[in-house]
Amino acid sequence: MAWFQYIGHLASDTVTKEIRMSAQVDLPDASPTLEPEKAMRTSTTVHRSLTFAALTLVTINCTATNSGTPSSERYDILLRGGTVVDGSGAPRFTADVAIRGERIAAVGRSGLDPTLADKVIDVSGKAVTPGFVDNHAHIQTTIHQYPLAENFTRQGITTIVASLHSGDVPWPLDEYIAALDVAPNVAFFAGHTWARRQVLGMDNRDPSGEELQQMRDLIDQAMQQGAIGLSTGLLYVPANYAKTEEVIELAKVASRYGGIYYTHMRDEGRGLLASVAEAIRIGREAEIPVQIQHHKAMGVAQFGWSANTLAMIDSANASGLDVRHDLYPYTAGSTGSSVIFPPWALAGGQDSLVARVSDPAVRPQVEEGMRDRLVNEWVGDDLNRIQFRTVPSAPEFDGKTLADYAAAQGLPNTVASGIQMGIELQLAGGFSAIYHVMDEGDVQRIMRHPLATFQTDGDPVGYGEGFPHPRSYGAFPRVLARYVRDLGVLTLEEAIHKMTRLSMDRLGQAERGSIAEGMIADLVVFDPETIQDNADYVQPHQFSTGIETMIINGTLVIDGMALTGERPGTVLTRPETN
């Protein structure tokens, strides 16, 4: 059975041909139950550049650790006797790691003189790795409030990427980042949503030529001020009113600066394959590297489709494009209440929505659109799949489900009740929720792919405040505890490579993400046998445990499992603006 027979609204041959032509990739003629190993072998050339980079790093490491005589210069910090997992994917080895200033001064397999160090930390029996890179988080509005970002740093995260795909970006970007005084490193993107909203507001229409130029100018300004690339949140209004051609034109601006394109795709459910094809098309026509964010297959009918999406990614890379992806290690996502509405119903903002649901001729159309989305992508037939994070109009339901809310109103756990309660809550200010809509098999298949990296998609939060998704506290230790130690989905070396060097390679940061002499000292120390995520869907405010030491830009941020209060973080920019 061909892949497009699994896509409800894309089942015609005409649309399928258009997808093939626009993406210019071979869409797999395979069942969603395709074995993951076969899906990943569709391309043998996709990893050539990465293999070269990895071999280069191994060469650097061998040179740094096996040649020359020990320096007599002093070290600020010496990590002594640890098991080094250097980020390259190469096997672990025992060595001392010395830091001087912000850089790694030496990596000594045969040991370094501890008398030359101002501070010696015994890390024998512990893993010493590069600091972890969170490839997507929502930090822009709360990082000033929580500058130590403790729920991130206790995961081992030393760099956070703010993709800015679905909300307002602080503007001007240069003024915002100049005011940052935070513990982790951060990187920012130019947000398509922000640019479109500045020019078109919440209008559901194409920009005029003049308006498109205004949007180009905004992206250009953000790129000049340090943005890594362009990001889109095409699932959300008003971004999903944009046609592909609009995004291509803005991506071309980022491409001129050597930027990259990060995307929360237009559809991660029934339209998943078409959305991957759209992302690939944007990369091809704008001549820009592509990163598919929080890669997933959403909705029971789409479980297993990751085999097809991974084959599409491999085919694109084999054709000469640069397409990668990331994920968080959970079967539930989190977002706002707007996603259960058909996008057209939200055009024009809240007043327009009120008018539509108050109109007896229009409300049934809104309800039918909600029914379609709820059944096929979000809840199926069970309102318990929507678990509230925050309900401003009814905070007593934080952490409870839409089924609980309906029951409190005397309504049954049905889609009809969900529609009624969804409209009621949206008119009262909306809600944010955890949506339990993914399959464990897809999570593991995506994770195993050699180009997959990790993210939290989380927020800096105050301990005990609100009801966050557990990923804000536990995503990275969960990979190391559940998927490395307990299930063996990845080796420790593979996981660390994804969390560090592979992620920094995507961001163009050649001096970070590896343990070798001369590299910037972003490092973490932990015991692979005990590191653990503790946050869950019932008690999300639980710090991960196991990160014993953290060094960011040569400065201790965690020492003996305690935060030092230091804020050495810097803003990472494109290589030509570093």
Summary of the structure (lengths in Angstrom):
residues: 578
radius of gyration: 23.8
end to end distance: 49.8
largest distance: 82.8
contacts: 2144
relative contact order: 0.16
helix: 40%
strand: 19%
